[in-house]
Amino acid sequence: MTHITETDVLIIGSGAAGLSLALELAEHVDNITILSKAALETCNTQYAQGGISAVLSGDDSLASHVEDTLNAGAGLCDAEIVKFTVEQGPERIAWLIEQGVPFTQVNDSEGKPIYHLTKEGGHSHRRVIHAEDATGRAILSTLSDKVKRSPNIHLLEHHIAVDLITGTKLGLSTSRCLGMYVLNLNTGEVNAIQARFVILATGGAGKAYLYTSNPDVATGDGIAMAWRAGCRVANMEFIQFHPTCLYHPDAKSFLISEAVRGEGGRLLLPDGSPFMNQFDPRAELAPRDIVARAIDHEMKRLGCESVFLDMSHKSHDFIIQHFPNIYFHCMEFGFNMGDKPIPVVPAAHYTCGGVITDRNGQTDVEGLYAIGEVAFTGLHGANRMASNSLLECLVFAHTASRDILAQLKEIPPPPALPAWDESRVTDSDEEVVVSHNWEELRRFMWDYVGIVRSTKRLQRAQHRVDLLKSEMSEYYSNFRITNDLIELRNLTLVADLIIRSAKIRRESRGLHYTLDYPKLDSIVQNTILVPEIKKENL
């Protein structure tokens, strides 16, 4: 595998945001490096089923998409960012089609092929373009194939970012991001990579919770590294729980797409009775926060392990045509969607807050960008509307590429970076500490900082995370780093940011629902946390 010590652009993450940015830059930049913790295709994008929201039909309008997004965001969306993002949607979809993404087509009334659009929760029109029920996989496959063929893009798979290197951390006069320390998971070596620009496209932090639809790599790395480098974060309390993940001990919270409810799926209690109309007039098509809370409420009220999602009133042909991957995956676990309802539960799904950026993806640290789920742009507010996430990845990858290209010739190569110092650490003989702390963290985050919260629960969570942070700091200082140690260090920090943000918000808004403050506050504001930079964090 190529040993890289310097590059023009270093992209951390290989999902839709990172790959699309790399491809746009590769037309003009000779030396781009993508860092992936596992194989290139292992990321949240791979598991995105529903699709991408964009105004692509004459029956729809940009104004309607904006209004739906603002409504879902419960008063906290940045209206200008929402408008900007929605306006870019059709052009970004056209770019994906140009790349070769095989979106699903149907014939119109005249027999001409058109792109099929589906409808999901929170949307007032059919505006979700998709590739069957595996849109993320189709996008990732298409983009990754092109990335692998590009002579200007270098891949470092099975490498995990350890920490950002800034001028501030090195005691220089500049605060600019200069590169990153990277652990090669194949060799165990830590190397420094210097870069003119560093982009965090690392996704969210679903693995902070016991049950999540996210893959194992979603450990909040980008948010934690940016915080340690001096970046502000915002709205970390807004964790979206997907309402419907398959409930089975071996399914690892397999996601059942929002589009299933969009195409007529009904939520039922164990006795077969519907319940969503008691919580919202939109019933199954209410925004995710409402649906997730309703399911959580009914499960706790009845003491049941799951509720059920019913598509048995639709034909087998209809289900297989619209949701082939979901249908056959459920069959692997013994559930036939065409015959009877399938058991579903909520699971942590999306981190709506993140690293504060401008509309170009630029963070508080010069030369450091954040795009996709890791970033806070103001698009999602207090609740992300379905299928706006991939749209955000594409739009802000595009704006970041233009911003980077406008500056690239003016930015000199960074100075040589100091080697990673392991002179005072040893191999750990207590790996059980990491596995035990990991389990404890995910359990108390689920119990105390989940769908429904309270002041007492948050206080308990804060006490536990403070102890874990202290243990992890000592452990990180004394032992040679591993993949698990890096991820747990980052998850512990991100959990702390989530808890601190949740304690600050004394109201119930969007995804943050607390028993002690069940009403909306008259003052609408974002929760912004500001770090204290310390050189010992290097």
Secondary structure, DSSP 4 states (H G I P E B T S, - for coil): ----SEEEEEEE--SHHHHHHHHHHHTT-S-EEEEESSSTT-SGGGG--S-EE---STT--HHHHHHHHHHHTTT-S-HHHHHHHHHHHHHHHHHHHHHT----EEE-TTS-EEE-EE--TT-SS--EE-STT-HHHHHHHHHHHHHHH-TTEEEEETEEEEEEEETTTTT-S---EEEEEEEETTT--EEEEEEEEEEE-----GGGSSSBSS-TT-S-HHHHHHHHHT--EE-TT-EEEEEEEE--TTSSS-B--HHHHHTT-EEE-TTS-B-GGGT-TTGGGS-HHHHHHHHHHHHHHHT-S-EEEE-TTS-HHHHHHH-HHHHHHHHHTT--TTTS-EEEEEEEEEE--EEE--TT-B-SSTTEEE-GGGEE-SSSTTSPPTTHHHHHHHHHHHHHHHHHHHHGGGSPPPPPPPPP--TT-B--S-HHHHHHHHHHHHHHHHHHSSSSB-HHHHHHHHHHHHHHHHHHHHHHHHB---HHHHHHHHHHHHHHHHHHHHHH--S-BTTB-BTT--S--SS----EE-----GGG-
